[in-house]
Amino acid sequence: MVFSVEDKALIKNLHLLKGYGSRKVLAEFPEKNWTKSGLETLLRKLRDTGSTDRRVGSGRPRTARTEDNVA
């Protein structure tokens, strides 16, 4: 499930300020078509890191085509 930046900010505020969990967020916004597992993953990331942003260093490493790498 892909959340927009606005969605992440809304979910973060509801969780931190009002203590909403995944079920309560789903009940408040049925038109968003979010999944419970997607919300739980986002909330787990929020609890672990304090942020909903992508972790630094996660994902495929970049490669650079330099003269040393070509040789």
Residue pairs with C-beta under 8 A, 6 or more apart in sequence:
1 34
1 35
1 37
1 38
1 39
1 41
3 11
3 34
3 38
3 42
3 52
7 32
7 34
8 42
8 52
9 52
11 25
11 39
11 42
11 43
11 46
11 52
12 46
12 52
14 20
14 24
14 25
14 28
15 21
15 25
15 43
15 46
16 46
20 28
21 43
22 36
22 39
22 40
22 43
23 36
25 34
25 39
26 34
26 36
26 39
42 52
45 51
45 52
46 52
49 55
63 69
